[in-house]
Amino acid sequence: MMIFADDLGHLSHTVTGDGPPVVLVHAGIADHRMWDAIVPALAERHTVIRYDLRGFGESAPPTGPFSEADDLRRLLDHLGHERVRLVGASWGGRVAVEFALAHPDRVHSLVLLSPPWPGYHWSADMIAYDEAETAALEAGNLDEAVQVNLDMWVRGPARTWDAVDPALADRLRGPVRTSLANQDVVGTYSQGVTDGDVATIAAPTLVGIGRLDVPDFQDISRRYADAVPGAALVEFPSAAHLIALDAPTELVAALLPFLAR
């Protein structure tokens, strides 16, 4: 990992391959390693940039107000990339949306994998998940809070753990723990999301959703596909919330022709 640092903070990042730049923005329970399985194929044709958001992976938590979209702009300026293909998963998808709204001239194309929608009216199951995580954290039981997240986002509501590769949970346990340990300070200083109109996004857009994902996110992904002009929707039958982990081969097959446009 390389470190980009300035007076506003530092971001750990890695650059692989050569060709038109593609930026991968990880989910809120992961770090840059969630993309490991798809990077080799992408790097055969692209310069693949991965980084850890502040408070995730190897990037330090914030010490003052910051914007995730502005962090991405600063990183791209540092690397010398004016215009990129941008891929974001879950919370990383929302960061990608924010960047596309703030800097439309810098986004060649946009891929959103199960992103959240600001102000969405969450289901009872999602509220119960949030309450379980909060209760575990308030009790000082970080391990229980980690498991709550693994159950929701790795296993998902549509399958049992018997149907999930045990290595997936093992790979994410550490990143989830880091994200939970830092979520209060990140939440305090992050300037959050804007209410920008996604209907103004002009970049070619692909929206991906796992059919085994939480129903709320399946609905949200379809909402994005309807709201962003000309957006295409791709469904991944074997994936829950983290498509890059559950269905890397299928994801690469969808990404390569889209990114080549």
C-alpha positions in Angstrom: 0.0 0.0 0.0 1.1 3.5 -0.8 0.2 6.5 1.4 -1.1 9.8 0.0 -0.9 12.5 2.7 -1.5 16.2 2.9 -2.6 18.6 5.6 -6.1 17.2 5.5 -5.2 13.6 6.3 -3.9 10.5 4.6 -5.3 7.8 2.4 -3.8 4.3 1.9 -4.1 3.2 -1.8 -2.8 0.8 -4.3 -2.4 1.0 -8.1 -2.3 -2.0 -10.4 -2.1 -2.5 -14.1 -2.0 -0.1 -17.0 -4.6 1.5 -19.2 -7.6 3.7 -18.7 -8.0 4.3 -15.0 -10.7 2.5 -12.9 -11.3 3.5 -9.3 -12.8 0.9 -6.9 -14.5 2.3 -3.8 -15.2 -0.3 -1.1 -18.3 -1.0 1.0 -18.8 0.3 4.5 -18.0 -3.0 6.2 -14.9 -3.7 4.1 -11.7 -2.1 2.8 -9.8 -2.2 -0.5 -9.2 -5.9 -0.2 -12.8 -6.7 -1.0 -11.9 -6.2 -4.7 -9.0 -8.7 -4.6 -10.7 -11.3 -6.8 -11.6 -9.0 -9.6 -8.4 -6.8 -9.8 -6.3 -9.2 -11.9 -8.8 -9.4 -14.7 -9.4 -5.6 -14.7 -5.7 -4.8 -14.5 -5.1 -6.6 -17.8 -6.8 -3.6 -19.5 -6.9 -0.8 -16.9 -5.0 1.0 -14.3 -6.9 -0.1 -11.2 -6.9 2.2 -8.2 -8.1 1.0 -4.8 -8.0 2.9 -1.6 -9.2 2.8 2.0 -11.7 5.4 3.0 -10.9 7.3 6.2 -11.3 5.1 9.2 -11.2 1.9 7.1 -8.4 -0.5 6.4 -5.0 1.2 6.7 -6.4 4.8 6.4 -6.4 6.7 9.7 -9.7 7.9 11.0 -10.5 11.6 10.5 -9.4 14.3 13.1 -11.7 17.0 11.7 -14.5 17.6 9.2 -14.0 16.0 5.8 -15.8 14.9 2.7 -15.4 11.4 1.1 -16.0 12.9 -2.3 -13.3 15.5 -1.8 -10.9 12.9 -0.5 -11.4 11.0 -3.8 -10.8 14.2 -5.8 -7.5 14.9 -3.9 -6.3 11.3 -4.4 -7.0 11.5 -8.2 -5.2 14.9 -8.3 -2.2 13.3 -6.5 -2.2 10.4 -9.0 -2.6 12.6 -12.0 -5.9 11.2 -13.3 -8.3 13.8 -14.6 -11.1 11.4 -15.7 -11.9 7.9 -14.4 -14.2 5.0 -14.6 -15.7 4.8 -11.1 -17.0 1.7 -9.4 -18.5 1.8 -5.9 -20.0 -0.9 -3.6 -22.6 -0.2 -1.0 -21.5 2.9 0.9 -18.7 3.2 -1.6 -21.4 3.4 -4.2 -22.9 6.4 -2.5 -19.4 8.0 -2.4 -19.2 7.4 -6.1 -22.6 9.1 -6.6 -21.5 12.1 -4.6 -18.3 12.4 -6.6 -20.2 12.1 -9.9 -22.6 14.9 -8.8 -19.8 17.2 -7.6 -17.4 16.5 -10.5 -19.4 15.3 -13.5 -16.5 16.2 -15.9 -14.2 13.7 -14.1 -16.4 10.6 -14.4 -16.2 8.7 -17.7 -18.6 6.0 -16.5 -20.2 5.0 -13.2 -20.9 1.6 -11.7 -23.1 1.3 -8.5 -23.3 -2.0 -6.7 -26.0 -2.0 -4.1 -25.7 1.7 -3.0 -27.8 3.3 -0.2 -30.4 6.0 -1.0 -30.4 9.0 1.3 -33.6 9.3 3.3 -34.8 5.8 2.4 -37.7 4.5 4.5 -36.1 1.3 5.9 -38.0 -1.9 6.5 -38.6 -3.4 9.9 -35.8 -5.9 9.3 -33.3 -3.2 8.6 -34.3 -1.3 11.7 -33.9 -4.5 13.7 -30.4 -5.0 12.3 -29.5 -1.4 13.3 -30.9 -1.9 16.8 -29.0 -5.1 17.3 -25.7 -3.5 16.2 -26.3 -0.5 18.5 -27.2 -2.7 21.4 -24.0 -4.8 21.0 -21.8 -1.7 20.7 -23.4 -0.1 23.7 -22.8 -3.3 25.7 -19.1 -3.1 24.7 -19.4 -6.4 22.7 -17.6 -5.5 19.5 -17.4 -9.2 18.5 -21.2 -9.5 18.6 -21.6 -6.3 16.6 -19.2 -7.7 14.0 -21.3 -10.9 13.8 -24.5 -8.9 13.4 -23.0 -7.3 10.3 -21.6 -10.5 8.9 -25.1 -12.1 9.3 -26.8 -9.2 7.4 -24.3 -8.3 4.7 -22.2 -11.5 4.0 -24.8 -14.3 4.7 -27.8 -12.1 3.9 -31.4 -12.7 4.7 -32.0 -15.3 1.9 -29.6 -18.1 2.9 -28.0 -19.9 5.8 -24.3 -19.9 6.6 -24.1 -23.4 5.1 -24.5 -21.8 1.7 -21.7 -19.3 2.2 -18.0 -19.9 1.7 -16.6 -19.7 5.3 -13.5 -17.8 3.9 -15.7 -14.8 3.1 -16.7 -14.2 6.7 -13.1 -14.8 7.8 -11.8 -12.2 5.3 -14.3 -9.6 6.4 -14.2 -10.0 10.2 -11.1 -7.8 10.6 -12.3 -5.0 8.3 -15.8 -5.0 9.9 -14.2 -4.7 13.3 -12.1 -1.7 12.1 -15.1 0.0 10.6 -17.2 -0.4 13.8 -14.4 0.8 16.0 -14.1 4.0 14.0 -17.7 4.6 13.0 -18.4 7.1 15.7 -15.5 9.4 14.8 -16.1 9.0 11.0 -19.8 9.8 11.6 -18.9 12.8 13.6 -16.6 14.4 11.1 -18.0 13.1 7.7 -20.0 15.8 6.0 -22.3 13.1 4.8 -24.3 12.9 1.6 -26.0 15.7 -0.3 -29.5 15.8 -1.7 -28.2 16.2 -5.2 -30.4 15.0 -8.0 -29.2 11.7 -9.5 -31.3 12.5 -12.6 -28.6 15.0 -13.5 -25.9 12.3 -13.8 -24.9 12.2 -17.5 -22.2 9.5 -17.3 -23.0 6.0 -18.6 -24.2 4.1 -15.5 -24.5 0.5 -14.6 -26.3 -0.6 -11.5 -25.7 -4.0 -10.0 -27.8 -5.9 -7.4 -27.5 -9.3 -5.8 -30.8 -11.3 -5.8 -29.9 -12.6 -2.3 -29.4 -9.1 -0.9 -31.6 -7.4 1.6 -34.9 -6.5 -0.1 -34.4 -2.8 0.8 -31.3 -2.7 -1.3 -32.8 -4.5 -4.2 -35.5 -1.9 -4.2 -33.0 0.9 -3.9 -30.9 -0.4 -6.8 -33.9 -0.5 -9.0 -34.7 3.1 -7.9 -31.2 4.2 -9.0 -31.6 2.3 -12.3 -34.9 4.2 -12.9 -33.6 7.6 -11.8 -30.3 7.8 -13.5 -30.9 8.6 -17.2 -30.1 5.6 -19.4 -28.8 3.5 -16.5 -28.6 -0.3 -17.0 -29.5 -2.8 -14.3 -27.6 -6.1 -13.9 -28.8 -8.8 -11.4 -26.5 -11.4 -9.9 -28.4 -14.5 -8.9 -25.8 -16.0 -6.6 -24.8 -12.8 -4.7 -26.0 -11.1 -1.5 -24.9 -7.6 -0.7 -21.2 -7.8 -1.6 -21.2 -8.9 -5.2 -17.5 -8.7 -5.6 -17.1 -11.4 -3.0 -20.0 -13.6 -3.9 -19.8 -13.5 -7.7 -16.4 -12.1 -8.8 -16.4 -14.0 -12.2 -19.9 -12.7 -13.1 -19.0 -9.2 -12.0 -15.9 -9.1 -14.1 -18.0 -10.4 -17.1 -20.4 -7.4 -16.6 -17.7 -4.8 -15.9 -15.2 -5.4 -18.7 -17.5 -4.6 -21.7 -19.1 -1.7 -19.8 -15.7 -0.2 -18.8 -14.4 -0.5 -22.3 -17.0 1.9 -23.6 
